[in-house]
Amino acid sequence: MSASSVSPPATAPARLQDTEAEIETPERVRFNYRVAGPAHRLIAYLLDMLLRAMVIAVLVMIFAFAGFSADKLAQATTGIMLIVAFLLDWGYFVLFETLHDGQSPGKQALGLRVVNRDGYGITFTDSVLRNLLRAADFLPAAYAVGFVSMIGDRCFRRLGDRVAGTMVVVENRQHVVPPVEVNPPPTAEELAAFAQRPRLDRADLEALELFLRRRRTLGPARERELAEMVAPVFRRRLNVAWGDPVRFLALLYNRATERDADLDRERRLGEPKR
């Protein structure tokens, strides 16, 4: 697969789902996007259409309150509304996608975003290209051409997306979990039994963190049973004698990650620790 491109189906890794696209940046970093299907995009478009209809309704009310008679309003409505409809249909998406990093209000409500083929935010030119061809996607009616184009493409791209080199993805909304805390806090005597920073690889740290986050959902007997299965491995490796296996694992994780916690505190405070 060439750099900076969406991987084709033939070379896509087996771990990818059908609704995911793998992106490789120029720096050879790979990451996955979940692409938005026709249903999500249709709902987002209907929300945007509702918002645009509300804008038109407000303009009609403004004209009415401005003193236009019914006859004058009827004469002016066709021309004015055609102009407004054109600006809303074309400029609405370009405006929001450019100023709001690829999101219109409807897309934002559904957690969707337009990105380019490299996975970065789109530019003004990208937005103009994809929205100029919206009229072609609409043909012959109800976005029939666009729908056929989407179902025939692995990334669900309509004609405008293909020409502009863009796609619509679903944002992953992840919650930041709080750090693991040892309760009660470790004492100086307990920490002195360990090396300054035990050498644990990433898999060890992830296993310890998973256990410590789940321990509150386990009964005391099950918690101790699991700890007794793991603690002896680390005791032999580190040559540390300890009684309570649950406490031992908690202190081990705390000791192995305390430098990372210090760095996080320094970054939050903005002052290097001396």
Number of C-alpha atoms within 10 A of each C-alpha: 11 10 15 18 18 24 17 13 15 6 8 16 12 8 7 14 11 13 15 18 26 20 21 21 18 12 8 11 10 12 11 14 20 19 23 23 18 16 9 17 18 15 15 21 16 12 18 21 15 13 15 17 14 12 15 16 11 12 15 17 11 12 15 14 10 9 10 14 12 10 9 12 15 11 11 13 15 11 11 14 14 11 12 18 17 12 13 20 18 18 17 17 21 26 17 15 25 20 13 14 16 26 25 25 19 21 24 15 13 18 17 24 22 27 24 21 21 18 22 13 18 23 16 14 12 23 26 20 18 22 22 16 19 20 16 17 22 14 12 11 11 10 17 14 18 26 18 15 18 19 14 12 12 17 26 24 25 27 21 24 27 19 13 20 19 25 24 25 24 20 16 10 7 6 6 6 6 6 9 14 14 14 9 7 11 15 9 8 8 13 14 10 14 17 13 12 14 16 13 14 9 9 9 13 16 13 12 19 18 12 18 20 12 11 17 10 10 12 10 11 9 12 18 16 13 15 22 15 10 15 19 17 11 17 16 10 10 14 12 13 13 15 8 12 20 22 18 20 23 21 22 25 23 23 19 19 16 14 13 11 13 13 13 12 14 13 12 10 10 9 9 11 10 3
